[in-house]
């Protein structure tokens, strides 16, 4: 790769990157610049190709944050190199973050068709489509896990509880006495549940 540093040492530009992490090829699609002006940190759009997938990220942070992360066909194998998980597949999704650093809003949505390793040797892996949505806003976290393939409608597990999210300093506080709300709808496959729990 190649990088350059501005004369005032407040801007750095990465012009190219072409390499590999483990067996996954990694390529930078276009130059990306990180700039610091007073208390504002800003990045131009980062487009990173990892194997057959693409990661896009852009944003700025000062007294407030406004950032977006987008994944297209991003290989789960890249995540497994950081934290091993017995799942194969590609990930699509988006994370949006905006608002004051003391209480930013977070919206995240991911979907994937995954292959989960069998619990017993010799048995084929289990393939299914899953989706996850998460939102943190106004001191509350809500999340939904959707699993497709057990019936005409997806199986959905939804939870919501109080949570204080800050970026400066980074904290996610969940009060021990906070009220937890949850629901489970749709068909339930106990074998699938056990495989997900054992991840």
C-alpha positions in Angstrom: 0.0 0.0 0.0 0.9 3.7 -0.2 0.1 6.5 2.2 0.9 10.3 2.4 0.8 12.8 5.3 -0.1 16.4 4.8 2.4 19.1 5.8 0.4 20.2 8.8 0.2 16.6 10.0 -3.6 16.9 10.3 -4.5 14.9 7.2 -3.4 11.5 6.1 -4.3 9.8 2.8 -4.1 6.1 1.9 -3.7 5.8 -1.8 -3.6 2.1 -2.3 -3.8 -1.2 -0.6 -3.4 -4.6 -2.2 -2.8 -7.6 0.0 -4.3 -10.5 1.9 -5.4 -11.4 5.4 -5.0 -15.1 5.9 -6.5 -16.5 2.7 -8.7 -13.5 2.0 -7.6 -10.9 -0.7 -8.0 -7.3 0.4 -8.0 -4.3 -2.0 -8.7 -0.6 -1.5 -11.0 0.6 -4.3 -10.1 4.3 -4.1 -7.9 6.6 -2.0 -9.3 7.5 1.4 -8.4 10.6 3.4 -8.7 11.1 7.2 -8.7 14.7 8.3 -8.6 16.3 11.7 -9.7 20.0 11.9 -10.0 21.4 15.5 -12.2 18.8 17.2 -13.7 17.4 14.0 -12.5 14.1 12.6 -13.7 13.4 9.1 -13.1 10.5 6.7 -13.9 10.3 3.0 -15.6 7.1 1.8 -13.6 4.0 2.4 -14.3 1.2 -0.1 -12.6 -2.0 0.8 -13.0 -5.3 -1.1 -12.5 -8.4 1.0 -12.6 -11.6 -1.2 -15.9 -11.2 -3.1 -17.4 -8.8 -0.6 -17.4 -5.0 -0.2 -17.1 -2.8 2.9 -18.1 0.8 2.6 -17.6 3.3 5.5 -17.8 7.1 5.7 -18.4 9.6 8.5 -17.4 12.4 10.8 -17.1 12.9 14.5 -16.8 16.0 16.6 -19.3 17.1 19.3 -21.7 14.9 17.3 -21.2 11.8 15.1 -22.6 11.0 11.7 -21.3 7.7 10.3 -22.4 4.9 8.0 -21.1 1.4 7.5 -22.4 -0.8 4.6 -21.6 -4.4 3.9 -22.3 -6.3 0.6 -21.5 -10.1 0.5 -19.0 -9.6 3.2 -17.4 -12.9 4.1 -18.2 -14.2 7.6 -14.8 -15.9 7.4 -13.2 -12.5 7.8 -15.0 -12.1 11.2 -14.0 -15.7 12.1 -10.3 -14.7 11.8 -10.9 -12.2 14.7 -13.3 -14.4 16.7 -13.7 -18.0 15.6 -17.3 -19.0 15.0 -18.5 -22.3 13.3 -20.5 -20.4 10.7 -19.9 -19.9 7.0 -21.6 -17.5 4.6 -21.8 -13.9 3.5 -23.2 -10.9 5.3 -25.2 -8.0 4.0 -26.1 -5.0 6.2 -25.8 -1.4 7.3 -25.0 0.5 10.5 -26.1 4.1 10.9 -24.8 6.2 13.8 -25.8 9.9 14.4 -26.4 12.4 17.2 -24.5 13.7 20.2 -21.5 11.7 21.5 -23.3 11.5 24.9 -26.4 9.8 23.5 -26.0 8.8 19.8 -28.7 6.9 17.9 -27.7 3.6 16.4 -29.6 1.6 13.8 -28.2 -1.7 12.5 -29.6 -4.2 10.1 -27.9 -7.4 8.9 -29.0 -10.5 6.9 -27.2 -13.6 5.8 -27.7 -17.1 4.5 -25.5 -19.1 6.8 -24.2 -22.7 7.1 -23.8 -23.8 10.8 -21.5 -26.7 11.6 -23.3 -29.9 12.8 -23.1 -30.7 16.5 -22.4 -34.4 15.7 -19.5 -35.6 13.5 -20.6 -36.9 10.1 -23.8 -34.9 9.9 -24.3 -32.2 7.2 -24.2 -28.6 8.2 -27.5 -26.7 8.8 -28.3 -23.9 6.3 -30.7 -21.1 7.0 -31.4 -17.5 6.4 -31.2 -15.1 9.4 -31.7 -11.4 9.9 -30.9 -9.1 12.8 -32.0 -5.6 13.5 -30.8 -3.4 16.4 -31.8 0.1 17.5 -30.5 2.2 20.4 -32.4 5.5 20.9 -33.6 7.6 23.8 -32.0 5.3 26.4 -33.5 2.1 25.1 -32.1 -0.9 23.1 -34.4 -3.0 21.0 -33.3 -6.0 18.8 -35.0 -8.6 16.7 -33.6 -11.9 15.5 -35.4 -13.5 12.5 -34.8 -17.1 11.3 -36.4 -18.2 8.0 -37.2 -21.7 6.8 -39.2 -23.3 9.6 -42.6 -22.3 8.1 -44.4 -19.8 5.9 -43.5 -17.0 8.4 -40.1 -16.3 10.0 -39.4 -17.2 13.6 -38.8 -14.0 15.4 -37.2 -13.3 18.8 -37.6 -9.7 19.9 -36.2 -8.0 23.1 -36.2 -4.5 24.4 -34.6 -3.0 27.6 -33.1 0.2 29.0 -29.6 1.0 27.9 -27.4 4.0 28.1 -25.1 4.3 25.1 -22.2 6.8 24.9 -19.3 7.3 22.5 -17.2 9.6 24.7 -16.1 7.7 26.7 -17.4 4.5 25.0 -19.9 2.9 27.3 -23.0 0.7 27.1 -24.7 0.6 30.5 -27.6 -1.7 31.2 -29.2 -1.1 34.6 -29.6 -4.4 36.5 -33.1 -3.5 37.6 -34.3 -2.3 34.1 -37.5 -3.8 32.7 -37.0 -6.5 30.0 -39.6 -7.0 27.4 -39.5 -9.9 24.9 -41.5 -12.0 22.5 -41.1 -15.1 20.4 -43.3 -15.8 17.4 -43.4 -18.5 14.7 -42.3 -22.1 14.5 -39.4 -23.2 16.7 -36.8 -25.8 15.8 -35.0 -27.0 19.0 -32.1 -28.4 17.0 -31.5 -25.0 15.5 -31.8 -23.3 18.9 -29.1 -25.6 20.3 -26.7 -24.9 17.4 -27.2 -21.2 17.8 -26.7 -21.3 21.6 -23.5 -23.3 21.2 -22.0 -20.7 18.9 
